Amino acid sequence: MMQQMEQQKQMIDQLQKKIEEMNSNEKPTTVIERIEYHFDQLKIETLEGTLQIGLTPNGSDISELGELYANQGTPPQDPVLHSLQDYMTKDIPPWMNQYVRDHDVPISDEHKQHMIADVRKQLPQRIEFYKNQDPEIDETTLLHQIQTEIRQSMAQYFENYKGDGE
């Protein structure tokens, strides 16, 4: 029994020494020698702005560069998209608040904002979808169709939603 205790004591001493060695050693540093970027694997959703590298267009003087940027207006925005963006800003938040109150849906304001942002991203595709379905569709009809679709989709989401925290 004494011999076993002596062996265990030796083993404990050895383990303590190893622990001390490990603690005293400096932690290894990570060296990053080379980073390779594979731009062909990136997904770009939106690319906006102007990139000028080297000479200015038409060999113009550098003093005219400010004029070059000033003359570049933003592209004309689709009036339906503009109206829908206004609708998402002014009409949908009060509608959502009323709907969740009437149907007792426990949802945070942050969650509602995420929903609105998600729908905003989809607006250009929905406009294209309806225009492709009926190329002769007038703007008012298109606007009302998408507004109705937004309200119906959100109402359906709220009906299936269990509430925040679940």
Accessible surface in RSA format (square Angstrom, percent):
REM  Atomic radii and reference values for relative SASA: ProtOr
REM  Chains: A
REM  Algorithm: Lee & Richards
REM  Probe-radius: 1.40
REM  Slices: 20
REM RES _ NUM      All-atoms   Total-Side   Main-Chain    Non-polar    All polar
REM                ABS   REL    ABS   REL    ABS   REL    ABS   REL    ABS   REL
RES MET A   1   179.66  93.0 137.51  91.0  42.15 100.4 109.91  93.4  69.75  92.4
RES MET A   2   149.50  77.4 144.15  95.4   5.34  12.7 125.51 106.7  23.99  31.8
RES GLN A   3   133.27  74.5 125.59  91.8   7.67  18.3  42.42  90.3  90.85  68.9
RES GLN A   4   115.60  64.6 114.81  83.9   0.80   1.9  29.78  63.4  85.83  65.1
RES MET A   5   113.97  59.0 108.34  71.7   5.63  13.4  89.56  76.1  24.41  32.3
RES GLU A   6    92.16  52.9  89.87  68.0   2.29   5.4  35.23  68.2  56.92  46.5
RES GLN A   7    99.94  55.9  96.63  70.6   3.32   7.9  31.27  66.6  68.68  52.1
RES GLN A   8   111.79  62.5 110.86  81.0   0.92   2.2  30.49  64.9  81.29  61.7
RES LYS A   9   125.38  61.2 122.82  75.4   2.56   6.1  75.90  68.3  49.48  52.7
RES GLN A  10    98.11  54.9  96.18  70.3   1.93   4.6  27.50  58.5  70.61  53.6
RES MET A  11   115.53  59.8 113.71  75.3   1.82   4.3  79.72  67.8  35.81  47.4
RES ILE A  12    95.43  54.3  94.94  70.7   0.50   1.2  95.35  68.7   0.09   0.2
RES ASP A  13    59.03  41.3  57.43  57.2   1.60   3.8  17.92  42.2  41.11  41.0
RES GLN A  14   111.33  62.3 109.10  79.7   2.24   5.3  30.96  65.9  80.38  61.0
RES LEU A  15    93.49  52.1  93.32  66.8   0.17   0.4  93.32  65.5   0.17   0.4
RES GLN A  16    96.83  54.1  95.49  69.8   1.34   3.2  26.55  56.5  70.28  53.3
RES LYS A  17   134.19  65.5 132.72  81.4   1.48   3.5  77.14  69.4  57.06  60.8
RES LYS A  18   124.81  60.9 123.76  75.9   1.06   2.5  71.28  64.2  53.54  57.0
RES ILE A  19    98.68  56.2  98.38  73.3   0.30   0.7  98.68  71.1   0.00   0.0
RES GLU A  20   116.57  66.9 111.89  84.7   4.68  11.1  42.73  82.6  73.84  60.3
RES GLU A  21   107.87  61.9 105.74  80.0   2.13   5.1  36.97  71.5  70.90  57.9
RES MET A  22   141.55  73.3 125.20  82.9  16.35  38.9 103.55  88.0  38.00  50.3
RES ASN A  23   120.06  82.8  89.77  86.8  30.29  72.9  29.84  71.8  90.22  87.2
RES SER A  24    89.46  75.6  54.08  72.2  35.38  81.5  51.89 110.5  37.57  52.6
RES ASN A  25    99.20  68.4  86.44  83.5  12.76  30.7  22.44  54.0  76.76  74.2
RES GLU A  26   164.32  94.3 138.38 104.7  25.94  61.8  57.64 111.5 106.68  87.1
RES LYS A  27   179.49  87.6 163.79 100.5  15.70  37.4 109.61  98.7  69.88  74.4
RES PRO A  28   128.15  93.4  99.93  91.1  28.22 102.6 110.91  91.6  17.23 107.1
RES THR A  29   120.35  85.6  93.84  95.1  26.51  63.2  75.30 101.1  45.05  68.1
RES THR A  30   123.38  87.8  90.37  91.6  33.01  78.7  60.93  81.8  62.45  94.4
RES VAL A  31   114.01  75.0  86.21  78.0  27.80  67.0  89.04  77.4  24.97  67.7
RES ILE A  32   125.55  71.4  93.88  69.9  31.68  76.3  97.05  69.9  28.50  77.3
RES GLU A  33   162.57  93.3 121.20  91.7  41.37  98.5  44.16  85.4 118.41  96.7
RES ARG A  34   186.83  78.4 157.82  80.4  29.02  69.1  58.02  79.3 128.81  78.1
RES ILE A  35   110.64  63.0  85.02  63.3  25.62  61.8  88.04  63.4  22.61  61.3
RES GLU A  36   103.46  59.4  77.92  58.9  25.55  60.8  28.88  55.9  74.58  60.9
RES TYR A  37   155.19  72.5 129.01  73.4  26.18  68.1  96.26  72.3  58.93  72.6
RES HIS A  38    97.79  53.4  85.36  59.3  12.43  31.8  54.25  55.9  43.55  50.7
RES PHE A  39   146.01  73.0 132.19  81.9  13.81  35.9 132.56  80.4  13.45  38.5
RES ASP A  40   130.49  91.4  87.92  87.5  42.57 100.7  53.17 125.1  77.31  77.1
RES GLN A  41   141.65  79.2 106.51  77.8  35.13  83.6  40.29  85.8 101.36  76.9
RES LEU A  42   112.66  62.7  91.43  65.4  21.23  53.4  92.98  65.3  19.68  53.0
RES LYS A  43   173.17  84.5 140.56  86.2  32.61  77.6  98.21  88.4  74.96  79.9
RES ILE A  44   114.85  65.4  82.88  61.7  31.97  77.0  86.33  62.2  28.51  77.4
RES GLU A  45   143.01  82.1 102.53  77.6  40.48  96.4  39.99  77.4 103.02  84.1
RES THR A  46    95.22  67.7  68.89  69.8  26.32  62.7  46.55  62.5  48.67  73.6
RES LEU A  47   152.85  85.1 122.20  87.4  30.65  77.1 122.91  86.3  29.94  80.6
RES GLU A  48   148.14  85.1 112.91  85.4  35.24  83.9  48.93  94.6  99.21  81.0
RES GLY A  49    77.44  95.5   0.00   N/A  77.44  95.5  38.11 104.6  39.33  88.1
RES THR A  50    62.57  44.5  28.08  28.5  34.50  82.2  18.68  25.1  43.90  66.4
RES LEU A  51   145.10  80.8 117.11  83.8  28.00  70.4 117.72  82.7  27.38  73.7
RES GLN A  52    57.34  32.1  30.15  22.0  27.19  64.7  11.39  24.2  45.95  34.8
RES ILE A  53   139.05  79.1 113.18  84.3  25.87  62.3 115.97  83.5  23.07  62.6
RES GLY A  54    72.79  89.8   0.00   N/A  72.79  89.8  40.39 110.8  32.40  72.6
RES LEU A  55   162.22  90.3 142.69 102.1  19.53  49.1 145.48 102.2  16.74  45.1
RES THR A  56    17.28  12.3  10.91  11.1   6.37  15.2   9.67  13.0   7.62  11.5
RES PRO A  57    57.09  41.6  42.67  38.9  14.42  52.4  55.23  45.6   1.86  11.6
RES ASN A  58   158.97 109.6 110.15 106.4  48.83 117.6  40.41  97.3 118.56 114.6
RES GLY A  59    64.34  79.3   0.00   N/A  64.34  79.3  29.17  80.0  35.17  78.8
RES SER A  60    38.81  32.8  20.84  27.8  17.97  41.4  22.83  48.6  15.98  22.4
RES ASP A  61    83.97  58.8  72.79  72.5  11.18  26.4  28.12  66.2  55.86  55.7
RES ILE A  62   124.85  71.0 114.82  85.5  10.03  24.2 115.06  82.9   9.79  26.6
RES SER A  63    88.38  74.7  56.62  75.6  31.76  73.2  53.68 114.3  34.70  48.6
RES GLU A  64    77.12  44.3  75.68  57.3   1.44   3.4  20.04  38.8  57.08  46.6
RES LEU A  65    44.81  25.0  44.14  31.6   0.66   1.7  44.81  31.5   0.00   0.0
RES GLY A  66    50.91  62.8   0.00   N/A  50.91  62.8  40.98 112.5   9.93  22.2
RES GLU A  67   110.12  63.2 107.18  81.1   2.94   7.0  38.83  75.1  71.29  58.2
RES LEU A  68    46.30  25.8  40.43  28.9   5.87  14.8  45.02  31.6   1.28   3.5
RES TYR A  69    89.58  41.8  79.27  45.1  10.31  26.8  64.54  48.5  25.04  30.9
RES ALA A  70    82.10  75.5  45.16  69.7  36.94  84.0  56.69  79.8  25.42  67.3
RES ASN A  71   123.72  85.3  91.39  88.3  32.33  77.9  30.08  72.4  93.64  90.5
RES GLN A  72    83.88  46.9  59.11  43.2  24.76  59.0  38.05  81.0  45.82  34.8
RES GLY A  73    64.71  79.8   0.00   N/A  64.71  79.8  38.62 106.0  26.09  58.4
RES THR A  74   128.48  91.4 106.15 107.6  22.34  53.2  78.75 105.8  49.73  75.2
RES PRO A  75   111.59  81.3  97.66  89.0  13.93  50.7 103.90  85.8   7.69  47.8
RES PRO A  76   135.35  98.6 105.10  95.8  30.25 110.0 116.08  95.8  19.27 119.7
RES GLN A  77    96.13  53.8  69.88  51.1  26.25  62.5  34.47  73.4  61.66  46.8
RES ASP A  78    40.64  28.5  29.96  29.8  10.68  25.3  26.04  61.3  14.60  14.6
RES PRO A  79    73.17  53.3  67.21  61.3   5.96  21.7  72.33  59.7   0.84   5.2
RES VAL A  80     3.61   2.4   1.82   1.6   1.79   4.3   3.57   3.1   0.03   0.1
RES LEU A  81    28.54  15.9  28.54  20.4   0.00   0.0  28.54  20.0   0.00   0.0
RES HIS A  82    95.20  52.0  95.20  66.2   0.00   0.0  67.11  69.2  28.09  32.7
RES SER A  83    41.70  35.2  35.08  46.8   6.62  15.2  10.46  22.3  31.24  43.8
RES LEU A  84     0.00   0.0   0.00   0.0   0.00   0.0   0.00   0.0   0.00   0.0
RES GLN A  85    43.24  24.2  42.87  31.3   0.37   0.9  20.62  43.9  22.62  17.2
RES ASP A  86    54.02  37.8  53.54  53.3   0.47   1.1  11.84  27.9  42.18  42.1
RES TYR A  87    18.73   8.7  16.00   9.1   2.73   7.1  15.91  12.0   2.82   3.5
RES MET A  88     0.30   0.2   0.00   0.0   0.30   0.7   0.00   0.0   0.30   0.4
RES THR A  89    78.26  55.7  63.19  64.1  15.07  35.9  56.85  76.4  21.41  32.4
RES LYS A  90   139.90  68.2 122.88  75.4  17.01  40.5  83.56  75.2  56.34  60.0
RES ASP A  91    75.39  52.8  69.09  68.8   6.29  14.9  16.80  39.6  58.58  58.4
RES ILE A  92     0.18   0.1   0.18   0.1   0.00   0.0   0.18   0.1   0.00   0.0
RES PRO A  93    35.05  25.5  32.75  29.9   2.31   8.4  34.98  28.9   0.08   0.5
RES PRO A  94    76.59  55.8  68.36  62.3   8.23  29.9  73.16  60.4   3.43  21.3
RES TRP A  95    65.84  26.4  58.79  28.5   7.05  16.5  45.97  24.5  19.86  32.2
RES MET A  96     0.17   0.1   0.17   0.1   0.00   0.0   0.00   0.0   0.17   0.2
RES ASN A  97    52.81  36.4  52.43  50.7   0.39   0.9   8.97  21.6  43.85  42.4
RES GLN A  98    83.92  46.9  83.92  61.3   0.00   0.0  37.56  79.9  46.37  35.2
RES TYR A  99    26.10  12.2  22.95  13.1   3.15   8.2  23.15  17.4   2.95   3.6
RES VAL A 100    15.21  10.0  12.52  11.3   2.69   6.5  12.52  10.9   2.69   7.3
RES ARG A 101   156.97  65.9 131.11  66.8  25.86  61.6  73.69 100.7  83.28  50.5
RES ASP A 102    93.68  65.6  57.48  57.2  36.20  85.6  22.03  51.8  71.66  71.5
RES HIS A 103   103.55  56.6  79.71  55.4  23.84  61.0  59.50  61.3  44.05  51.3
RES ASP A 104   126.55  88.6 112.20 111.7  14.35  33.9  31.99  75.3  94.56  94.3
RES VAL A 105    19.28  12.7  10.00   9.0   9.29  22.4  11.56  10.0   7.72  20.9
RES PRO A 106    84.25  61.4  71.75  65.4  12.49  45.4  84.00  69.3   0.25   1.6
RES ILE A 107    23.40  13.3   0.26   0.2  23.14  55.8   1.53   1.1  21.87  59.3
RES SER A 108    50.48  42.7  40.23  53.7  10.25  23.6  42.64  90.8   7.84  11.0
RES ASP A 109   103.83  72.7  98.27  97.8   5.56  13.1  34.76  81.8  69.06  68.9
RES GLU A 110   119.81  68.8 112.06  84.8   7.75  18.4  40.77  78.9  79.04  64.5
RES HIS A 111    43.98  24.0  40.60  28.2   3.38   8.6  26.57  27.4  17.41  20.3
RES LYS A 112    19.07   9.3  19.07  11.7   0.00   0.0   7.47   6.7  11.60  12.4
RES GLN A 113   104.67  58.5 101.22  74.0   3.44   8.2  42.52  90.5  62.15  47.1
RES HIS A 114   114.78  62.7 109.59  76.2   5.19  13.3  81.00  83.5  33.78  39.3
RES MET A 115    23.48  12.2  18.74  12.4   4.74  11.3  23.33  19.8   0.15   0.2
RES ILE A 116     9.15   5.2   9.15   6.8   0.00   0.0   9.15   6.6   0.00   0.0
RES ALA A 117    44.77  41.2  42.14  65.0   2.63   6.0  43.74  61.6   1.03   2.7
RES ASP A 118    74.59  52.2  73.08  72.7   1.51   3.6  17.51  41.2  57.09  56.9
RES VAL A 119    27.82  18.3  27.76  25.1   0.06   0.1  27.82  24.2   0.00   0.0
RES ARG A 120    70.15  29.5  66.41  33.9   3.74   8.9  30.12  41.2  40.03  24.3
RES LYS A 121   145.91  71.2 127.77  78.4  18.13  43.2  81.33  73.2  64.58  68.8
RES GLN A 122    81.49  45.6  80.64  58.9   0.85   2.0  27.41  58.4  54.07  41.0
RES LEU A 123     1.06   0.6   1.06   0.8   0.00   0.0   1.06   0.7   0.00   0.0
RES PRO A 124    58.78  42.8  54.74  49.9   4.04  14.7  57.57  47.5   1.21   7.5
RES GLN A 125   114.44  64.0 107.77  78.8   6.67  15.9  59.05 125.7  55.39  42.0
RES ARG A 126    66.93  28.1  66.93  34.1   0.00   0.0  20.57  28.1  46.36  28.1
RES ILE A 127     5.38   3.1   5.38   4.0   0.00   0.0   5.38   3.9   0.00   0.0
RES GLU A 128    95.57  54.9  95.57  72.3   0.00   0.0  42.45  82.1  53.11  43.4
RES PHE A 129    84.92  42.5  80.10  49.6   4.82  12.5  84.47  51.2   0.45   1.3
RES TYR A 130    29.74  13.9  29.13  16.6   0.61   1.6  11.34   8.5  18.40  22.7
RES LYS A 131    74.37  36.3  71.51  43.9   2.87   6.8  41.27  37.1  33.10  35.3
RES ASN A 132   111.91  77.2  86.87  83.9  25.04  60.3  28.25  68.0  83.66  80.9
RES GLN A 133   118.74  66.4  82.72  60.5  36.02  85.8  34.90  74.3  83.84  63.6
RES ASP A 134    65.30  45.7  64.00  63.7   1.30   3.1  21.69  51.1  43.60  43.5
RES PRO A 135   105.71  77.0  77.05  70.2  28.66 104.2  79.87  65.9  25.84 160.6
RES GLU A 136   157.04  90.2 130.56  98.8  26.48  63.0  59.15 114.4  97.89  79.9
RES ILE A 137    31.16  17.7   9.35   7.0  21.81  52.6  13.37   9.6  17.79  48.3
RES ASP A 138    79.69  55.8  71.47  71.1   8.22  19.4  46.23 108.8  33.46  33.4
RES GLU A 139    95.04  54.6  90.50  68.5   4.54  10.8  37.53  72.6  57.52  47.0
RES THR A 140    81.98  58.3  78.62  79.7   3.35   8.0  46.08  61.9  35.90  54.3
RES THR A 141    60.66  43.1  56.67  57.5   3.99   9.5  41.65  55.9  19.01  28.7
RES LEU A 142     1.47   0.8   1.47   1.1   0.00   0.0   1.47   1.0   0.00   0.0
RES LEU A 143    34.46  19.2  34.46  24.7   0.00   0.0  34.46  24.2   0.00   0.0
RES HIS A 144   100.34  54.8  99.52  69.2   0.82   2.1  71.35  73.5  28.98  33.7
RES GLN A 145    74.10  41.4  66.43  48.5   7.67  18.3  24.86  52.9  49.25  37.4
RES ILE A 146     0.67   0.4   0.67   0.5   0.00   0.0   0.67   0.5   0.00   0.0
RES GLN A 147    24.60  13.8  24.60  18.0   0.00   0.0   0.70   1.5  23.91  18.1
RES THR A 148    52.96  37.7  52.96  53.7   0.00   0.0  36.99  49.7  15.97  24.1
RES GLU A 149    43.67  25.1  41.40  31.3   2.27   5.4  23.46  45.4  20.22  16.5
RES ILE A 150     9.83   5.6   6.77   5.0   3.06   7.4   9.83   7.1   0.00   0.0
RES ARG A 151    78.95  33.2  78.43  40.0   0.53   1.3  18.55  25.3  60.41  36.6
RES GLN A 152   116.78  65.3 109.03  79.7   7.75  18.4  42.01  89.4  74.77  56.7
RES SER A 153    59.31  50.1  50.93  68.0   8.38  19.3  33.39  71.1  25.92  36.3
RES MET A 154     4.97   2.6   3.86   2.6   1.11   2.7   4.97   4.2   0.00   0.0
RES ALA A 155    18.37  16.9  18.37  28.3   0.00   0.0  18.37  25.9   0.00   0.0
RES GLN A 156   113.54  63.5 111.67  81.6   1.86   4.4  26.93  57.3  86.61  65.7
RES TYR A 157    88.37  41.3  82.81  47.1   5.56  14.5  72.56  54.5  15.81  19.5
RES PHE A 158     2.82   1.4   0.01   0.0   2.82   7.3   0.04   0.0   2.78   8.0
RES GLU A 159   128.61  73.8  92.22  69.8  36.39  86.6  35.93  69.5  92.68  75.7
RES ASN A 160   101.92  70.3  84.88  82.0  17.04  41.0  30.57  73.6  71.35  69.0
RES TYR A 161    45.69  21.3  26.72  15.2  18.98  49.4  27.65  20.8  18.04  22.2
RES LYS A 162   154.77  75.5 136.53  83.8  18.24  43.4  93.94  84.6  60.83  64.8
RES GLY A 163     4.16   5.1   0.00   N/A   4.16   5.1   1.24   3.4   2.91   6.5
RES ASP A 164    60.30  42.2  37.84  37.7  22.46  53.1  32.64  76.8  27.66  27.6
RES GLY A 165    87.94 108.5   0.00   N/A  87.94 108.5  43.81 120.2  44.13  98.8
RES GLU A 166   165.56  95.0  91.56  69.3  73.99 176.2  69.39 134.2  96.17  78.5
END  Absolute sums over single chains surface
CHAIN  1 A    14251.0      11790.5       2460.6       7758.9       6492.1
END  Absolute sums over all chains
TOTAL         14251.0      11790.5       2460.6       7758.9       6492.1
